[in-house]
Amino acid sequence: DANSAATDPYAAGFYQGYGRVLRFALRQRALTLGGLALLTLISVIGFGQVKQVFFPASNTPIFYLNYFLPQGSDIRATSRDLAEIEALVLAQPEVESVSSFVGSGASRFMLTYAPEQPNAAYGQLIIRTAHRDQIPPLMQRLRTELPPRLPQAEIYTQQLMFGPGSGAKLQARVSGPDERILRQLGQQITELMRQEPAITDLRQNWRQRELVIVPDFNEKRARVAGINRTDLAQTLEFASTGVRSGVYREHDKQIPIVVRPPASERFDIDRLQDRMIWSANDNTYIPITQVINGLQTQTEEAKIQRRDRLRTLTVEAEPALGYTADQALKLIRPKIEALPLPSGYQLSWGGEYESSAEAQQSLAAQLPLSFIVMLVISILLFGALKQPLVIWLIVPMSICGVTAGLLATGLPFGFTALLGFLSLSGMLMKNAIVLVDEIDLQIKQYSDKVQAIVQASVSRIRPVLLAALTTILGMLPLIWDAFFNSMAVTIMAGLAFATVLTLVAVPVLYAMLFRIKPA
């Protein structure tokens, strides 16, 4: 035995033990392959339990609190409320700093941040905590505490995200010609979402309707006086919001100079009807009532958004704490799609669902060519079809390790994990090519083909294991990175299982396809 160990590098117990396992698998090839197929099927089913996301939240411990008063509110009211919220947030022990913005969002400080359009009723807090793990419970606490204190406002929170899709994670869009019907459909969708515990922070992108004063313009009398609609609009603008006449510079600030009547005159509709308007024909001022039949107050849409030139109202929401956008969408989607839509109206889904679908479609369009090239290379490498078939048959089995790893860690399967899974296929094929090539060489040297398969597999076990181990250790630092941790787990767990798969499944598949039977 000592002489044998000295001359045979594979006489050690580890190699001999692997050889015995492999011989058993070759004798029971039907049982072995059946077990692997069953395990693959279970893993495919189990993969449905893995959380799905598009891109994870950022490592940076920052989140946003967005605040909306009813449309048309004064910016000073927004500023007062936001100051109250800021004081409350700063009192939280997790919070390190708060930046507030009134009337619009911040300047675009990173690519994935989309600032809100200017709106006097809008304010935003950018909140930084000590650690990113403190953000979800703090967001949930603010969602619970703030609405009772500010019932007139619409408040929602969003975490700083990696990748595209910076808007609401859940978006249901209804498109059609009539604003009134779109409002009704939007309200129905909102009510369905409100009843779902997995969904929070509901809002509509059209906001509330605004109360406006509409003059009934008399075209005939205005034409006689030489007054057009622009003249009337300018007069009413001066009498209400005021007209900008210049800019006052103070250090690095530019303060607009606005000319307007006193507040007692601006907010009284009767006073508006007492205004005078300049008549170019009469070369004098005439009463505004001479060119209008009266002033009416009514509500109108303050903000109408279109998509593909169609009026489109979007109901937006966020997944509740403990849910992903994919899980929340699966719960609410059947209920919303069951709503009857009038003729000419359509429903579509945006948010994370749309961004993820577009990215995956773009990736899927390139995959067939990549796999065809890989297949052609493997066929040219061996000059035959059976060896490449052995290699490609084990690729689907790599999902076993991926499913087990993601379920064990609780990490979601996102876009980076998808890239890791595709990379895993290449690593698995590389190991399989090395082993199949060695089996071909050994079969040419041994009359006993089963022994040749075992000897080839034993001789390749160390290179295959070391290649897998170095890759797994190389991925280890990424475990603590929020952006790459799911990709790291996908590659590490998938490669760990795939290595065992290569060392057992490849020899058994080779023996089956080449009809090599144990003596």
SVG drawing of the C-alpha trace seen along z (x, -y; Angstrom):
<svg xmlns="http://www.w3.org/2000/svg" viewBox="-73 -107 80 114">
<polyline fill="none" stroke="black" stroke-width="0.4" points="0.0,0.0 2.9,-2.4 4.5,-1.7 1.1,-2.2 0.5,-5.5 4.0,-6.6 3.4,-5.8 -0.3,-6.6 -1.2,-10.2 -4.8,-9.3 -4.4,-6.5 -5.4,-8.8 -8.6,-8.2 -10.4,-11.2 -9.9,-10.2 -10.7,-6.5 -13.9,-7.6 -15.0,-9.7 -14.2,-6.8 -16.4,-4.5 -19.3,-7.0 -18.9,-7.4 -18.8,-3.7 -22.1,-3.4 -23.6,-6.2 -22.5,-4.6 -24.1,-1.3 -27.3,-3.0 -27.4,-5.5 -31.2,-5.5 -31.6,-6.2 -28.9,-8.9 -30.2,-10.8 -33.8,-10.4 -32.8,-11.8 -31.1,-14.8 -34.1,-15.4 -36.4,-15.3 -34.2,-17.7 -34.1,-20.0 -37.9,-19.9 -38.3,-20.7 -35.8,-23.6 -37.7,-25.0 -40.9,-24.9 -39.1,-26.3 -37.7,-29.1 -41.3,-30.5 -40.9,-31.2 -37.8,-33.3 -38.5,-37.0 -38.2,-38.9 -36.9,-42.5 -35.5,-44.6 -32.8,-46.5 -32.1,-46.7 -32.1,-49.7 -28.9,-51.7 -26.1,-51.2 -26.3,-54.9 -28.6,-55.3 -30.8,-57.9 -34.6,-58.0 -37.1,-60.6 -40.2,-61.9 -42.5,-63.5 -45.3,-65.8 -48.3,-67.1 -51.0,-69.5 -54.2,-69.7 -53.4,-71.2 -53.5,-75.0 -52.3,-75.4 -50.1,-78.3 -46.4,-77.6 -46.2,-79.2 -48.6,-76.6 -46.4,-73.9 -43.3,-75.4 -44.9,-75.5 -46.0,-71.9 -42.6,-70.7 -40.8,-72.6 -43.1,-70.7 -42.3,-67.3 -38.6,-68.2 -38.5,-68.8 -40.3,-65.5 -37.9,-63.6 -34.8,-65.2 -36.0,-64.0 -35.7,-60.4 -32.6,-58.7 -31.6,-57.0 -31.6,-60.3 -28.3,-62.0 -29.3,-64.8 -32.3,-66.2 -32.4,-68.4 -35.7,-70.1 -37.0,-71.4 -40.2,-73.4 -41.9,-74.0 -39.8,-71.5 -37.4,-68.6 -33.6,-68.9 -31.2,-69.3 -30.5,-65.9 -27.6,-64.8 -27.5,-61.3 -28.7,-59.5 -31.5,-57.5 -33.0,-60.6 -35.9,-62.2 -36.9,-65.6 -40.5,-66.6 -41.7,-69.3 -42.2,-72.8 -45.4,-72.8 -46.3,-75.2 -48.2,-72.4 -45.1,-70.1 -42.2,-69.6 -39.6,-67.0 -37.2,-65.9 -34.1,-64.0 -33.3,-62.0 -30.0,-60.4 -29.8,-57.7 -26.8,-56.1 -27.3,-52.7 -29.4,-51.6 -31.0,-48.8 -32.6,-51.5 -34.5,-52.9 -37.4,-50.4 -38.7,-50.6 -38.3,-54.4 -40.2,-54.7 -43.0,-52.6 -43.0,-54.6 -43.4,-57.9 -46.2,-56.4 -48.0,-55.6 -47.4,-58.8 -47.7,-61.6 -51.1,-61.1 -53.1,-61.6 -51.1,-64.8 -51.5,-66.2 -54.8,-64.6 -55.1,-67.2 -51.8,-66.1 -50.6,-63.2 -47.3,-61.8 -45.3,-58.9 -41.7,-57.7 -39.2,-56.2 -35.8,-54.7 -32.8,-55.7 -32.5,-53.0 -29.9,-51.6 -30.6,-51.4 -33.5,-52.7 -37.1,-53.0 -36.9,-55.8 -40.6,-56.5 -43.3,-54.5 -42.7,-50.7 -46.3,-50.0 -48.1,-51.8 -51.5,-51.1 -52.1,-53.2 -55.5,-53.8 -55.7,-55.6 -58.6,-57.0 -60.3,-60.2 -62.6,-61.3 -61.1,-62.9 -64.2,-62.1 -64.2,-58.4 -60.4,-58.2 -61.0,-59.7 -63.7,-57.1 -61.5,-54.3 -58.6,-55.7 -60.8,-55.9 -61.9,-52.2 -58.2,-51.1 -57.3,-53.2 -60.0,-51.6 -58.9,-48.1 -55.3,-48.9 -56.3,-50.5 -58.0,-47.2 -54.7,-45.3 -52.4,-45.1 -49.4,-44.6 -49.7,-48.0 -49.2,-51.5 -48.5,-55.1 -51.3,-55.4 -51.5,-58.5 -52.6,-59.6 -50.3,-61.5 -53.1,-63.9 -53.4,-65.2 -56.6,-67.0 -58.8,-69.2 -58.3,-73.0 -60.9,-75.7 -60.5,-78.3 -62.2,-81.5 -63.4,-81.4 -64.5,-84.6 -67.3,-84.2 -65.7,-86.2 -68.1,-88.1 -66.4,-88.0 -68.7,-90.5 -68.4,-93.3 -64.7,-92.7 -64.1,-93.0 -65.9,-96.4 -63.7,-97.6 -60.5,-96.2 -59.8,-93.8 -58.7,-90.2 -58.4,-87.2 -54.7,-87.9 -55.6,-91.4 -58.2,-89.9 -55.8,-87.2 -53.1,-89.8 -55.6,-92.0 -56.8,-89.1 -53.3,-87.9 -52.3,-91.3 -55.5,-91.4 -54.9,-87.9 -51.4,-86.4 -49.6,-89.5 -47.2,-90.3 -43.5,-90.0 -41.8,-93.3 -38.2,-92.7 -35.5,-91.0 -33.9,-92.2 -30.4,-90.8 -29.1,-90.3 -25.7,-88.6 -26.1,-85.4 -29.9,-85.4 -32.3,-86.6 -35.6,-87.7 -38.5,-88.3 -40.3,-91.7 -44.1,-91.0 -46.6,-93.9 -50.1,-93.1 -53.0,-94.6 -53.5,-94.1 -54.7,-90.7 -58.1,-92.2 -58.7,-92.9 -57.0,-89.8 -59.1,-87.2 -62.5,-88.9 -64.4,-87.8 -66.6,-90.9 -63.5,-93.1 -62.3,-91.3 -65.4,-92.4 -64.7,-96.0 -61.3,-96.0 -60.7,-98.2 -59.2,-97.0 -57.4,-99.1 -59.3,-99.6 -57.1,-100.3 -60.1,-101.5 -61.4,-103.9 -57.8,-104.8 -59.0,-104.6 -59.8,-102.2 -63.2,-100.5 -64.9,-98.3 -64.0,-94.6 -67.7,-93.8 -68.1,-95.4 -66.2,-92.5 -67.3,-89.6 -70.7,-88.2 -69.5,-87.4 -67.1,-85.3 -67.8,-81.7 -66.0,-79.5 -65.5,-75.9 -63.0,-73.0 -60.8,-71.8 -57.9,-69.4 -54.7,-71.1 -52.5,-68.5 -53.3,-66.2 -50.6,-63.7 -50.5,-61.9 -48.7,-58.7 -48.5,-58.0 -50.7,-61.1 -53.5,-59.5 -54.7,-61.0 -53.3,-58.7 -54.0,-58.6 -51.6,-56.6 -52.4,-55.2 -49.1,-54.9 -48.2,-53.0 -45.4,-51.3 -45.1,-47.8 -45.7,-47.6 -42.9,-46.7 -42.1,-43.0 -43.3,-42.8 -41.5,-43.2 -43.1,-45.0 -43.5,-41.7 -45.3,-40.1 -47.7,-43.1 -48.4,-43.2 -49.3,-39.5 -51.8,-40.1 -53.5,-43.1 -53.2,-42.5 -56.0,-40.0 -58.4,-42.2 -57.6,-45.3 -57.6,-43.5 -61.1,-42.1 -62.5,-45.7 -64.7,-46.3 -63.2,-49.0 -65.4,-51.1 -64.7,-50.9 -61.7,-53.0 -60.0,-52.7 -57.0,-50.5 -55.0,-49.4 -51.3,-49.0 -48.7,-48.4 -45.6,-50.5 -43.2,-50.9 -40.8,-48.1 -42.8,-45.6 -42.3,-47.6 -38.7,-48.4 -37.8,-44.8 -39.7,-43.5 -38.0,-45.9 -34.5,-45.0 -35.2,-41.3 -36.6,-41.6 -33.5,-43.4 -31.3,-40.8 -33.4,-37.9 -33.0,-39.3 -29.2,-38.9 -29.2,-35.5 -30.1,-33.2 -27.1,-34.4 -24.8,-33.9 -26.0,-30.4 -25.7,-29.5 -22.1,-30.7 -21.3,-28.7 -23.0,-25.6 -21.1,-25.9 -17.8,-26.3 -18.4,-23.3 -19.3,-21.2 -16.2,-22.4 -14.1,-21.7 -15.0,-18.0 -15.9,-17.4 -19.0,-15.5 -22.5,-16.0 -22.6,-13.7 -20.0,-15.4 -21.6,-18.9 -24.9,-17.3 -23.5,-15.9 -22.2,-19.4 -25.5,-21.2 -27.7,-18.7 -26.2,-19.7 -26.7,-23.5 -30.4,-23.5 -29.5,-21.6 -27.5,-24.6 -30.8,-26.2 -30.7,-23.8 -27.9,-25.6 -29.3,-29.0 -32.7,-28.3 -31.3,-26.8 -28.8,-29.7 -31.4,-32.5 -34.0,-30.8 -31.5,-30.1 -30.3,-33.7 -33.7,-35.3 -32.2,-37.5 -34.3,-38.4 -33.5,-37.4 -32.9,-40.7 -31.2,-41.9 -27.7,-41.4 -28.6,-37.9 -29.8,-37.2 -26.4,-38.2 -24.8,-36.0 -27.0,-33.1 -26.0,-33.5 -22.3,-33.7 -22.8,-30.5 -23.8,-28.7 -20.5,-29.5 -18.5,-28.4 -20.4,-25.1 -19.7,-24.5 -16.0,-25.2 -15.7,-22.6 -17.7,-20.1 -15.6,-20.6 -12.4,-19.9 -13.9,-16.7 -15.4,-15.5 -12.1,-16.1 -10.2,-14.1 -12.7,-11.2 -12.2,-11.1 -8.4,-10.9 -8.6,-8.2 -11.1,-6.0 -8.5,-5.9 -5.9,-4.5 -8.1,-2.0 -9.9,1.1 -12.2,0.9 -14.3,-2.2 -15.9,-2.4 -12.5,-2.4 -11.5,-5.1 -14.4,-7.3 -13.7,-6.8 -9.9,-7.5 -10.6,-10.6 -13.0,-12.0 -10.7,-11.2 -7.8,-13.0 -9.9,-16.1 -11.5,-16.4 -8.8,-18.6 -8.7,-21.2 -12.5,-21.4 -12.8,-21.8 -10.0,-24.4 -11.4,-26.4 -14.8,-26.5 -13.3,-27.3 -11.3,-30.2 -14.3,-31.7 -16.5,-31.2 -13.9,-32.9 -13.5,-35.7 -17.3,-36.4 -17.2,-36.3 -16.5,-40.1 -19.6,-40.9 -21.9,-39.2 -22.0,-42.4 -22.7,-44.7 -26.4,-45.6 -26.1,-45.8 -24.1,-42.6 -25.0,-40.3 -27.8,-38.4 -25.4,-38.0 -22.7,-36.7 -25.0,-34.2 -26.3,-33.1 -22.8,-32.4 -21.4,-30.9 -24.3,-28.6 -24.9,-27.7 -21.2,-26.9 -20.9,-24.9 -23.8,-22.6 -22.7,-22.7 -19.2,-21.4 -20.8,-18.3 -23.1,-18.1 -20.1,-18.2 -18.2,-15.5 -21.3,-13.1 -23.7,-14.0 -21.2,-14.5 -19.7,-10.9 -23.1,-9.3 -24.5,-11.2 -21.4,-10.4 -21.8,-6.7 -25.5,-6.8 -25.1,-8.6 -22.2,-6.5 -23.9,-3.3 -21.0,-2.3 -22.2,0.3 -20.4,1.5 -19.0,5.0"/>
</svg>
